[in-house]
Amino acid sequence: MKEFWQVLKRFAFPYKKYLGWAVVLNLFSAVFNIFSFTLIIPILNILFGADTTVYEFIPWENMEDMGGFKDIAINNLYWYAIQIMNKFGGSSTLLILGGFLGIMTFIKTACYFGSSAVMVPLRTGIVKDIRTQVYNKVLALPMGFFSQERKGDIIARMSGDVAEIEYSITSSLDMLIKNPILIICYFATLVFLSWELTLFTLFVVPAMVWGMSLISKRLKSQSLEAQEKWSDMMSQLEETLGGLRIIKAFIAEDKMKDRFEGICEDFRTSSNRVIIRQASAHPVSEFLGTVMIMIVLWFGGTLILSDKSPIDAPTFILYLVMLYSILNPLKEFARAGYNIPKGLASIERVDKIMKAENNIKEAACPEHISHFEDSIRFCGVCFSYDNGKEVLTDINLTVKKGTTVALVGQSGSGKSTLVDLLPRYHDVSKGSISIDGTDIRNIGIRDLRQLIGNVNQEAILFNDTIFNNIAFGVEGADMEQVVAAAKIANAHDFIMEKKDGYFTRIGDRGNMLSGGQRQRISIARAILKNPEILILDEATSALDTESEKLVQEALDRLTDSRTTIAIAHRLSTIKNADEICVLHEGKIVERGRHSELLAIDGYYKKLNDMQAL
């Protein structure tokens, strides 16, 4: 339960006013419920002649002389009932008492409904907060985190696990507020009716609680296993949707069906164990509660049949009614005891994202820059991922303002990793990267990335309109600016051919456009941002000749007078670069202009010859 209270402290504090109202309304509900039960005694004793005692009104100030509040309260309650019966008759008295019962029941149920209703904003608010915090954390985490995690698993944690938290924890919160109030009020009433019988009952309750705890013992670990199987299922679905073209091309539908069926069967098996154990909660608690009632009935009946009974028969009936009423809150407590471990297992999985360390940290007092004046310098830069293998080794490179530097080399030589270090998607392991002499780790991350624009090999677009994709990340962009950027990117003509023009939705990842069209939208987006530093990551390598020509024209306009770092496999696109750096196994092995590198007759010459062939 310690973990549970920590979770509430984290997420329920902003909604404490709802907790306060829930406590007040549940308290009223319990009090009126008890008062409605107390009407049983005068109905039995007076209306049906079960009690022939003659009662006289006892002033409340004589409490100490007449045996205390309990005796006076019972005596005066009977006296009032007799007065009503003498005045209105038995039938009318029954009607009046029934009316009081109805009024109290109405107030009780209204308070009960109110206590549940005020918890709804708390429950939905906690779930909303968890989802938004996880989403915000996902946005803040470095790119390296996602290279180690499956997208489907992250989606499963934000959907299935958060839904389990809502079902298991926030729904249990209502029970954990209401039931202690009911138990305390009912227990106080039981002590008031007969402390001897209540003392005996207390010896029976621990055995009931122990029996219930046996069921929930392994529920958390079993729930954790089931949620992990759910993540596997979501990951498999996400991979299938992303790789559907390859699955069909290689006629692998049956293989994927078998794999998915196996994962579903594992999830079903894990879920069965959790659900069966959870389903056993109600019958076990029902049985143990009935056993407790039987034991108390035997003990109380024995007391009544004895010569000196501390309780009369009608009071004992009320005692049994109250005791049976206290069983329901105990059962709900038990149900919360089974639900909470399931929710804690989901919290544990969500916390893997929430508590993930973000090693890309903002400086304590970051420098704020808005312009790039002189140069970018890579000084002795080394980088390795978490597995320890060094990807870049001793990179020294200066990129002057207004120049174009191209990075070429075999796949896996570290080109993309090198350009990812500049906007701080990763941080260097050794060495430093500086802009105008300032280490980028001392520059505000937002300011740094505001200077940089990206055009990647895969145009990353969103399921939105063309206008919103071009204006993405640029606040207050108007139609005139978007159209101007599209014209520079050679995109305006094909956009206007669409039925809705700039307000055409382009589908998931822009799949309603061709590769060249997607790339030109991506370039228009970079043009509108108007960055001082531009990173081109093989922006034309996946295009056909005609699309490449149109995109290359757009890129030439984009890179004109801008500082550009370009990654290229097609050497024809970077012949005019001011400097070409050849990377091999994480090191710069050659550098110079196109003609100079051909004269060296090294790696670059081999690459050029292979492409010429």
TORTI-235240 format. One record per residue (C-alpha): residue in three letters; y, x, z. Coordinates in steps of 0.02 Angstrom, whole numbers, plus 50000, padded with zeros to 5 digits. Layout:
BEGIN
PT rest    c2    c1    c3
PT  ALA     Y     X     Z
...
***
This chain:
BEGIN
PT rest    c2    c1    c3
PT  MET 50000 50000 50000
PT  LYS 50115 50150 50020
PT  GLU 50120 50170 49831
PT  PHE 50160 49985 49813
PT  TRP 50311 49994 49929
PT  GLN 50373 50148 49837
PT  VAL 50365 50050 49673
PT  LEU 50464 49907 49751
PT  LYS 50593 50029 49819
PT  ARG 50615 50100 49644
PT  PHE 50628 49937 49547
PT  ALA 50663 49789 49664
PT  PHE 50818 49855 49753
PT  PRO 50944 49787 49623
PT  TYR 50872 49613 49652
PT  LYS 50876 49613 49843
PT  LYS 50980 49452 49849
PT  TYR 50834 49358 49769
PT  LEU 50718 49428 49903
PT  GLY 50835 49364 50038
PT  TRP 50837 49188 49966
PT  ALA 50648 49191 49946
PT  VAL 50626 49234 50130
PT  VAL 50744 49094 50188
PT  LEU 50666 48961 50077
PT  ASN 50488 49011 50122
PT  LEU 50534 49003 50306
PT  PHE 50600 48825 50286
PT  SER 50445 48778 50188
PT  ALA 50330 48842 50326
PT  VAL 50428 48755 50466
PT  PHE 50429 48585 50379
PT  ASN 50245 48605 50338
PT  ILE 50205 48630 50523
PT  PHE 50311 48479 50573
PT  SER 50218 48370 50449
PT  PHE 50052 48425 50524
PT  THR 50109 48382 50701
PT  LEU 50121 48198 50653
PT  ILE 49931 48194 50650
PT  ILE 49919 48192 50841
PT  PRO 50027 48038 50879
PT  ILE 49946 47944 50734
PT  LEU 49772 47977 50805
PT  ASN 49815 47957 50989
PT  ILE 49927 47804 50985
PT  LEU 49897 47701 50830
PT  PHE 49708 47706 50846
PT  GLY 49700 47697 51036
PT  ALA 49627 47869 51061
PT  ASP 49745 47899 51208
PT  THR 49777 47772 51345
PT  THR 49897 47880 51447
PT  VAL 50061 47801 51498
PT  TYR 50203 47919 51450
PT  GLU 50377 47926 51524
PT  PHE 50525 48022 51453
PT  ILE 50552 48191 51539
PT  PRO 50728 48265 51530
PT  TRP 50730 48433 51439
PT  GLU 50824 48516 51582
PT  ASN 50669 48491 51694
PT  MET 50571 48614 51586
PT  GLU 50533 48740 51724
PT  ASP 50474 48606 51848
PT  MET 50363 48512 51725
PT  GLY 50258 48654 51652
PT  GLY 50366 48723 51512
PT  PHE 50426 48676 51339
PT  LYS 50254 48641 51264
PT  ASP 50206 48505 51390
PT  ILE 50376 48420 51385
PT  ALA 50381 48425 51194
PT  ILE 50210 48342 51178
PT  ASN 50249 48214 51313
PT  ASN 50416 48164 51237
PT  LEU 50343 48159 51062
PT  TYR 50214 48031 51123
PT  TRP 50348 47935 51218
PT  TYR 50458 47919 51062
PT  ALA 50307 47862 50961
PT  ILE 50263 47729 51092
PT  GLN 50443 47666 51094
PT  ILE 50441 47648 50905
PT  MET 50273 47558 50911
PT  ASN 50330 47439 51049
PT  LYS 50488 47398 50952
PT  PHE 50421 47384 50774
PT  GLY 50233 47362 50796
PT  GLY 50087 47472 50744
PT  SER 50097 47442 50557
PT  SER 50284 47476 50550
PT  THR 50262 47631 50659
PT  LEU 50132 47696 50536
PT  LEU 50253 47664 50394
PT  ILE 50396 47753 50485
PT  LEU 50286 47903 50527
PT  GLY 50224 47905 50347
PT  GLY 50406 47903 50287
PT  PHE 50445 48052 50399
PT  LEU 50291 48138 50330
PT  GLY 50348 48104 50152
PT  ILE 50525 48168 50185
PT  MET 50462 48328 50266
PT  THR 50336 48354 50128
PT  PHE 50473 48331 49998
PT  ILE 50585 48458 50085
PT  LYS 50437 48576 50106
PT  THR 50388 48568 49922
PT  ALA 50571 48582 49867
PT  CYS 50589 48741 49971
PT  TYR 50422 48803 49902
PT  PHE 50481 48773 49724
PT  GLY 50649 48854 49761
PT  SER 50566 49009 49834
PT  SER 50461 49028 49677
PT  ALA 50608 48994 49561
PT  VAL 50721 49125 49639
PT  MET 50583 49255 49615
PT  VAL 50579 49227 49426
PT  PRO 50739 49330 49390
PT  LEU 50669 49467 49502
PT  ARG 50501 49471 49413
PT  THR 50573 49469 49238
PT  GLY 50712 49588 49289
PT  ILE 50591 49719 49355
PT  VAL 50487 49710 49196
PT  LYS 50643 49723 49087
PT  ASP 50704 49873 49188
PT  ILE 50537 49962 49173
PT  ARG 50532 49934 48984
PT  THR 50710 49992 48957
PT  GLN 50687 50144 49071
PT  VAL 50529 50195 48978
PT  TYR 50617 50170 48810
PT  ASN 50769 50270 48867
PT  LYS 50654 50407 48932
PT  VAL 50563 50411 48764
PT  LEU 50732 50437 48678
PT  ALA 50779 50575 48800
PT  LEU 50615 50674 48795
PT  PRO 50606 50829 48685
PT  MET 50510 50828 48521
PT  GLY 50376 50939 48597
PT  PHE 50318 50799 48711
PT  PHE 50269 50688 48565
PT  SER 50169 50824 48479
PT  GLN 50049 50814 48627
PT  GLU 50047 50624 48646
PT  ARG 49978 50488 48532
PT  LYS 50105 50360 48473
PT  GLY 49979 50220 48500
PT  ASP 49956 50276 48681
PT  ILE 50144 50270 48712
PT  ILE 50153 50096 48633
PT  ALA 50007 50039 48743
PT  ARG 50097 50098 48899
PT  MET 50256 50005 48852
PT  SER 50161 49845 48808
PT  GLY 49993 49827 48895
PT  ASP 50032 49928 49051
PT  VAL 50202 49848 49080
PT  ALA 50125 49676 49055
PT  GLU 49992 49721 49185
PT  ILE 50130 49774 49305
PT  GLU 50213 49604 49281
PT  TYR 50049 49511 49310
PT  SER 49981 49617 49452
PT  ILE 50130 49678 49551
PT  THR 50279 49563 49525
PT  SER 50171 49407 49538
PT  SER 50097 49478 49699
PT  LEU 50272 49505 49767
PT  ASP 50297 49317 49784
PT  MET 50135 49306 49884
PT  LEU 50184 49454 49993
PT  ILE 50346 49369 50042
PT  LYS 50280 49193 50065
PT  ASN 50113 49227 50148
PT  PRO 50171 49335 50296
PT  ILE 50298 49199 50339
PT  LEU 50164 49064 50331
PT  ILE 50040 49167 50429
PT  ILE 50167 49207 50566
PT  CYS 50224 49025 50580
PT  TYR 50048 48956 50578
PT  PHE 49986 49086 50700
PT  ALA 50129 49048 50820
PT  THR 50081 48864 50809
PT  LEU 49899 48905 50846
PT  VAL 49950 49004 51000
PT  PHE 50061 48859 51052
PT  LEU 49916 48735 51035
PT  SER 49785 48844 51123
PT  TRP 49802 49028 51161
PT  GLU 49621 49036 51221
PT  LEU 49551 48973 51056
PT  THR 49672 49086 50959
PT  LEU 49616 49238 51057
PT  PHE 49436 49200 51008
PT  THR 49489 49176 50825
PT  LEU 49568 49349 50822
PT  PHE 49397 49427 50852
PT  VAL 49331 49341 50695
PT  VAL 49474 49381 50573
PT  PRO 49446 49572 50562
PT  ALA 49269 49543 50498
PT  MET 49339 49430 50361
PT  VAL 49472 49560 50310
PT  TRP 49341 49698 50308
PT  GLY 49230 49596 50192
PT  MET 49373 49568 50070
PT  SER 49426 49752 50071
PT  LEU 49254 49805 50010
PT  ILE 49288 49719 49843
PT  SER 49456 49802 49807
PT  LYS 49398 49977 49853
PT  ARG 49363 50043 49676
PT  LEU 49475 49921 49582
PT  LYS 49616 50046 49546
PT  SER 49503 50178 49468
PT  GLN 49413 50046 49364
PT  SER 49580 49972 49307
PT  LEU 49644 50146 49259
PT  GLU 49489 50172 49152
PT  ALA 49512 50003 49068
PT  GLN 49696 50039 49028
PT  GLU 49649 50207 48951
PT  LYS 49523 50118 48839
PT  TRP 49663 49996 48790
PT  SER 49771 50146 48742
PT  ASP 49629 50215 48635
PT  MET 49620 50047 48546
PT  MET 49808 50043 48513
PT  SER 49805 50223 48451
PT  GLN 49663 50182 48332
PT  LEU 49761 50032 48266
PT  GLU 49919 50135 48242
PT  GLU 49822 50272 48149
PT  THR 49739 50140 48039
PT  LEU 49905 50061 47989
PT  GLY 49981 50231 47953
PT  GLY 49832 50294 47854
PT  LEU 49780 50136 47763
PT  ARG 49807 50213 47591
PT  ILE 49690 50359 47630
PT  ILE 49560 50246 47710
PT  LYS 49551 50141 47552
PT  ALA 49557 50291 47437
PT  PHE 49407 50373 47523
PT  ILE 49314 50206 47542
PT  ALA 49309 50235 47730
PT  GLU 49330 50053 47785
PT  ASP 49155 50043 47860
PT  LYS 49180 50206 47954
PT  MET 49343 50144 48029
PT  LYS 49265 49975 48070
PT  ASP 49124 50060 48166
PT  ARG 49246 50174 48257
PT  PHE 49359 50029 48307
PT  GLU 49211 49922 48359
PT  GLY 49149 50063 48471
PT  ILE 49320 50079 48554
PT  CYS 49330 49890 48578
PT  GLU 49156 49889 48656
PT  ASP 49208 50027 48779
PT  PHE 49363 49925 48825
PT  ARG 49257 49768 48845
PT  THR 49135 49858 48961
PT  SER 49275 49928 49070
PT  SER 49364 49760 49074
PT  ASN 49203 49671 49124
PT  ARG 49186 49779 49279
PT  VAL 49366 49747 49331
PT  ILE 49363 49559 49296
PT  ILE 49194 49531 49382
PT  ARG 49252 49624 49537
PT  GLN 49416 49527 49535
PT  ALA 49328 49361 49505
PT  SER 49221 49389 49660
PT  ALA 49377 49384 49769
PT  HIS 49395 49195 49780
PT  PRO 49213 49148 49818
PT  VAL 49195 49288 49945
PT  SER 49356 49241 50035
PT  GLU 49307 49056 50026
PT  PHE 49139 49092 50104
PT  LEU 49208 49205 50240
PT  GLY 49343 49076 50280
PT  THR 49214 48937 50297
PT  VAL 49109 49047 50412
PT  MET 49262 49076 50519
PT  ILE 49298 48888 50529
PT  MET 49116 48856 50578
PT  ILE 49123 48984 50718
PT  VAL 49289 48917 50784
PT  LEU 49223 48737 50770
PT  TRP 49071 48783 50874
PT  PHE 49174 48875 51005
PT  GLY 49311 48741 51014
PT  GLY 49183 48599 51019
PT  THR 49096 48687 51164
PT  LEU 49263 48696 51258
PT  ILE 49299 48510 51230
PT  LEU 49124 48458 51289
PT  SER 49146 48559 51448
PT  ASP 49218 48483 51607
PT  LYS 49378 48586 51606
PT  SER 49434 48591 51425
PT  PRO 49604 48674 51391
PT  ILE 49626 48565 51236
PT  ASP 49594 48382 51194
PT  ALA 49505 48317 51040
PT  PRO 49658 48265 50935
PT  THR 49743 48431 50971
PT  PHE 49584 48521 50921
PT  ILE 49583 48426 50756
PT  LEU 49763 48482 50727
PT  TYR 49711 48659 50775
PT  LEU 49573 48656 50643
PT  VAL 49695 48589 50512
PT  MET 49817 48730 50552
PT  LEU 49678 48859 50553
PT  TYR 49616 48799 50385
PT  SER 49796 48807 50320
PT  ILE 49811 48988 50374
PT  LEU 49658 49030 50270
PT  ASN 49749 48999 50106
PT  PRO 49885 49130 50138
PT  LEU 49747 49251 50193
PT  LYS 49654 49219 50029
PT  GLU 49813 49248 49928
PT  PHE 49839 49408 50026
PT  ALA 49664 49457 49974
PT  ARG 49703 49412 49793
PT  ALA 49860 49521 49801
PT  GLY 49748 49657 49872
PT  TYR 49644 49648 49713
PT  ASN 49791 49631 49592
PT  ILE 49900 49769 49662
PT  PRO 49775 49912 49629
PT  LYS 49769 49857 49446
PT  GLY 49958 49862 49436
PT  LEU 49966 50030 49524
PT  ALA 49846 50101 49394
PT  SER 49968 50043 49259
PT  ILE 50116 50114 49356
PT  GLU 50025 50281 49361
PT  ARG 50008 50279 49171
PT  VAL 50189 50225 49142
PT  ASP 50247 50362 49261
PT  LYS 50166 50491 49149
PT  ILE 50311 50454 49031
PT  MET 50443 50415 49164
PT  LYS 50412 50575 49261
PT  ALA 50382 50688 49110
PT  GLU 50490 50843 49124
PT  ASN 50630 50860 48997
PT  ASN 50655 51047 48974
PT  ILE 50804 51019 48857
PT  LYS 50934 51013 48995
PT  GLU 51121 50987 48981
PT  ALA 51225 51129 49055
PT  ALA 51305 51091 49223
PT  CYS 51479 51111 49146
PT  PRO 51451 51099 48959
PT  GLU 51580 51158 48834
PT  HIS 51643 51024 48717
PT  ILE 51672 51073 48537
PT  SER 51722 50968 48388
PT  HIS 51733 51100 48250
PT  PHE 51635 51248 48183
PT  GLU 51750 51394 48145
PT  ASP 51658 51557 48105
PT  SER 51469 51580 48111
PT  ILE 51298 51536 48181
PT  ARG 51200 51682 48253
PT  PHE 51014 51693 48294
PT  CYS 50996 51845 48408
PT  GLY 50820 51908 48449
PT  VAL 50752 51730 48443
PT  CYS 50571 51706 48495
PT  PHE 50484 51541 48517
PT  SER 50312 51480 48570
PT  TYR 50243 51307 48605
PT  ASP 50154 51261 48767
PT  ASN 49990 51334 48706
PT  GLY 50070 51507 48719
PT  LYS 50050 51563 48538
PT  GLU 50211 51639 48474
PT  VAL 50278 51547 48320
PT  LEU 50439 51648 48295
PT  THR 50463 51831 48336
PT  ASP 50628 51926 48349
PT  ILE 50729 51824 48225
PT  ASN 50902 51896 48191
PT  LEU 51008 51796 48071
PT  THR 51193 51761 48043
PT  VAL 51251 51609 47946
PT  LYS 51436 51620 47900
PT  LYS 51539 51463 47884
PT  GLY 51536 51389 47709
PT  THR 51382 51487 47654
PT  THR 51207 51430 47609
PT  VAL 51057 51517 47687
PT  ALA 50885 51473 47620
PT  LEU 50720 51494 47714
PT  VAL 50563 51516 47610
PT  GLY 50385 51564 47649
PT  GLN 50208 51501 47663
PT  SER 50167 51344 47761
PT  GLY 50156 51382 47947
PT  SER 50272 51531 47938
PT  GLY 50395 51449 48059
PT  LYS 50534 51386 47943
PT  SER 50544 51208 48013
PT  THR 50528 51271 48191
PT  LEU 50674 51389 48163
PT  VAL 50792 51252 48103
PT  ASP 50732 51135 48244
PT  LEU 50799 51261 48369
PT  LEU 50978 51240 48309
PT  PRO 51003 51056 48363
PT  ARG 50898 51096 48519
PT  TYR 50746 50991 48479
PT  HIS 50664 51141 48564
PT  ASP 50740 51284 48663
PT  VAL 50711 51467 48623
PT  SER 50584 51561 48728
PT  LYS 50682 51723 48713
PT  GLY 50846 51773 48636
PT  SER 50990 51656 48597
PT  ILE 51072 51549 48465
PT  SER 51262 51541 48466
PT  ILE 51398 51448 48371
PT  ASP 51564 51540 48363
PT  GLY 51501 51654 48502
PT  THR 51451 51512 48621
PT  ASP 51268 51494 48666
PT  ILE 51213 51322 48609
PT  ARG 51131 51295 48780
PT  ASN 51307 51294 48853
PT  ILE 51372 51166 48727
PT  GLY 51358 50979 48761
PT  ILE 51203 50915 48670
PT  ARG 51299 50768 48596
PT  ASP 51438 50883 48533
PT  LEU 51312 51004 48459
PT  ARG 51215 50872 48363
PT  GLN 51376 50791 48304
PT  LEU 51409 50949 48203
PT  ILE 51239 50945 48117
PT  GLY 51170 50833 47981
PT  ASN 50988 50825 47923
PT  VAL 50904 50782 47759
PT  ASN 50715 50797 47779
PT  GLN 50568 50802 47660
PT  GLU 50515 50630 47723
PT  ALA 50665 50514 47719
PT  ILE 50659 50428 47889
PT  LEU 50733 50254 47867
PT  PHE 50729 50097 47974
PT  ASN 50676 49918 47941
PT  ASP 50854 49861 47915
PT  THR 50981 49837 47775
PT  ILE 51035 49977 47659
PT  PHE 51210 49965 47733
PT  ASN 51149 49989 47912
PT  ASN 51036 50134 47862
PT  ILE 51181 50227 47778
PT  ALA 51299 50187 47922
PT  PHE 51167 50234 48052
PT  GLY 51245 50337 48192
PT  VAL 51424 50322 48123
PT  GLU 51526 50204 48231
PT  GLY 51643 50083 48142
PT  ALA 51593 50128 47964
PT  ASP 51660 50001 47840
PT  MET 51595 49947 47669
PT  GLU 51718 50057 47574
PT  GLN 51658 50214 47663
PT  VAL 51474 50168 47641
PT  VAL 51498 50134 47454
PT  ALA 51590 50299 47433
PT  ALA 51447 50394 47518
PT  ALA 51318 50303 47412
PT  LYS 51410 50349 47250
PT  ILE 51413 50533 47298
PT  ALA 51226 50522 47336
PT  ASN 51187 50442 47165
PT  ALA 51127 50287 47257
PT  HIS 51260 50156 47217
PT  ASP 51187 50102 47048
PT  PHE 51011 50064 47107
PT  ILE 51079 49979 47264
PT  MET 51184 49859 47159
PT  GLU 51030 49816 47056
PT  LYS 50952 49740 47213
PT  LYS 50972 49554 47238
PT  ASP 51069 49572 47402
PT  GLY 51149 49739 47361
PT  TYR 51195 49838 47515
PT  PHE 51125 49701 47627
PT  THR 50949 49715 47556
PT  ARG 50818 49746 47690
PT  ILE 50709 49894 47644
PT  GLY 50552 49862 47748
PT  ASP 50458 49971 47872
PT  ARG 50512 50154 47847
PT  GLY 50595 50100 47685
PT  ASN 50431 50061 47596
PT  MET 50518 49937 47479
PT  LEU 50608 50084 47395
PT  SER 50540 50227 47289
PT  GLY 50533 50404 47358
PT  GLY 50689 50458 47262
PT  GLN 50784 50303 47318
PT  ARG 50738 50333 47499
PT  GLN 50795 50513 47487
PT  ARG 50962 50465 47410
PT  ILE 50991 50338 47550
PT  SER 50953 50479 47673
PT  ILE 51080 50592 47584
PT  ALA 51211 50453 47585
PT  ARG 51185 50438 47773
PT  ALA 51216 50625 47794
PT  ILE 51370 50616 47681
PT  LEU 51444 50475 47785
PT  LYS 51417 50573 47944
PT  ASN 51512 50717 47860
PT  PRO 51433 50857 47964
PT  GLU 51501 51034 47961
PT  ILE 51325 51107 47968
PT  LEU 51188 51039 47856
PT  ILE 51000 51064 47873
PT  LEU 50896 51028 47717
PT  ASP 50709 51027 47752
PT  GLU 50622 51027 47582
PT  ALA 50728 50879 47530
PT  THR 50664 50872 47350
PT  SER 50485 50938 47363
PT  ALA 50401 50766 47361
PT  LEU 50497 50696 47211
PT  ASP 50462 50679 47026
PT  THR 50569 50776 46901
PT  GLU 50692 50635 46863
PT  SER 50716 50588 47046
PT  GLU 50731 50772 47092
PT  LYS 50872 50794 46967
PT  LEU 50969 50646 47038
PT  VAL 50937 50701 47218
PT  GLN 50982 50882 47178
PT  GLU 51148 50827 47104
PT  ALA 51182 50729 47263
PT  LEU 51134 50879 47369
PT  ASP 51249 50993 47269
PT  ARG 51394 50877 47308
PT  LEU 51341 50867 47490
PT  THR 51324 51055 47515
PT  ASP 51486 51098 47426
PT  SER 51597 51192 47550
PT  ARG 51476 51154 47693
PT  THR 51374 51276 47797
PT  THR 51195 51244 47743
PT  ILE 51025 51302 47803
PT  ALA 50896 51249 47674
PT  ILE 50706 51257 47683
PT  ALA 50631 51259 47510
PT  HIS 50463 51276 47426
PT  ARG 50535 51257 47252
PT  LEU 50630 51419 47229
PT  SER 50727 51346 47082
PT  THR 50827 51241 47205
PT  ILE 50893 51389 47306
PT  LYS 50925 51521 47172
PT  ASN 51111 51514 47205
PT  ALA 51098 51528 47395
PT  ASP 51210 51659 47475
PT  GLU 51060 51730 47568
PT  ILE 50874 51697 47557
PT  CYS 50763 51740 47706
PT  VAL 50576 51757 47679
PT  LEU 50473 51714 47832
PT  HIS 50294 51772 47856
PT  GLU 50195 51737 48015
PT  GLY 50353 51699 48114
PT  LYS 50453 51851 48059
PT  ILE 50588 51879 47929
PT  VAL 50508 52006 47813
PT  GLU 50635 52002 47671
PT  ARG 50813 51946 47647
PT  GLY 50944 51950 47510
PT  ARG 51001 51855 47356
PT  HIS 50880 51792 47223
PT  SER 50900 51940 47105
PT  GLU 50892 52067 47248
PT  LEU 50729 51995 47314
PT  LEU 50650 51996 47141
PT  ALA 50693 52180 47128
PT  ILE 50605 52219 47293
PT  ASP 50441 52158 47217
PT  GLY 50376 52089 47383
PT  TYR 50329 51919 47455
PT  TYR 50472 51829 47368
PT  LYS 50425 51903 47199
PT  LYS 50245 51841 47223
PT  LEU 50306 51666 47266
PT  ASN 50421 51665 47116
PT  ASP 50284 51725 46999
PT  MET 50162 51593 47061
PT  GLN 50288 51455 47032
PT  ALA 50334 51523 46861
PT  LEU 50150 51524 46813
***
